[in-house]
Amino acid sequence: MDEFQRSWLLAQLGPDTDPAELERRYFRLRSVRTVALEVLGERRAKLLADPLKVTVDGVVTMDLQENLRGVERQIEQVRQAPAPDGPEDEDDADEAVAVTWLTPARRYR
């Protein structure tokens, strides 16, 4: 992973994300977009594992539903945003590359 890819990941996931962990994931997944989606998916799963809303009558109410919606919006944004993966990015697989051979119109003797 180069510096530009690392910077893109940190911009998507926040500066507190461990760069060494991102490197390990990139080595395994080979795509910065896939790394970002995996980290965001784990954050979403962690939010879903606990109750989204907790109320202690007269003391406190904690509501994490907006946090969940924010992570889901961020996942969608990462899916649609251009990523610095280069030509091997899965989303660019529908682009065609044409190769042609040029030959002379007339043959000379």
N, C-alpha and C positions, 0 to 999 in steps of 0.2 A: 504494500500500500504506500503510495507516495504522499507527499505533504498536502497536495491539493485535495486528495480523497479524504485524508484524515480531517482536514479543515471542514470539508463538506459534512462529514459525519458529526463532528462536534457542533456544527451550526444546526443540524437537524435534531440532535439528541441532548444538547446542552453541554456547557463547558465542564461540568462535574463528572461527565462520563469518563471511565477509566480507559485511556488510550491503549494500554497493553491488552485489555479485554477486547477492544475493537480489533486490534491486530490479530489476535487468536481467532476471532470469529471470521475475519476477512480471509485468513489462511484456509479456513475450513470451507467457507461459502463462495469465495472468489468474486464477490460482487458487493460494492458498498451499499447499493439500494437494498439488497437482501439482508445485509447486516443491520441497516437501520430498521427495516421492517421486523426483523427478529427481536431486536431490543424493544421496539415499541409494542410488539405483540406480547412480550413478557410483562411489560408495564401494565398493559391492559388486563392480562390474566391475573396479575397481582391485585389490581383493583376489584376485579370480579370475584376473587376468592373470599374477600371480606364483605360484610354488609355495606351497601352503599349509603345507607342512612341509619344513624343511631340517635335515639333521643332518650335522654334521662330527664324525666319530668321535672321542670322547674330548675334544672341545673345547666344542661348543655344539649345542643343539637348539632350533630356533625353530618354533613351531607356531601358525599363525594361524587354525586351524579354528574356535575359539571366537569369534574376532573376526567371522568370516563369519556364524556362527550368530546372533551379537548384532545384526549389521546386518540380517539377514533378519527377526529378531523385531521390530526397530525399524520396518522397512518395514510389517510386518503391523499393528503398533500404530498407525502413522500412517494406514493405510487405514481402520481402525475407529474411531479417535478423532474426536470432533467438531472440525471446523476452523472458524475464523472467516471463512469465505468468503461467508457470507450465502446468500441464496436461489438464487444461480446455481451453487452447488456441485453437481457431477455426481451425487453420491451421494444428494442430496435430490430428484432429478428425479422420483421415483416419487410424491411428494406431490401431491395434487390440490388445485386451488383452484377453489371453486365461486362463481359470481356469480349472483345472482338479482335480479329486479326486483319490487318490491312494488307491487301495484295495489290499489285499493280494492275491497272485496267488493261494494258496491252503488254504483251510479251515481246521483248526485243530479241532479234537474232544477230 
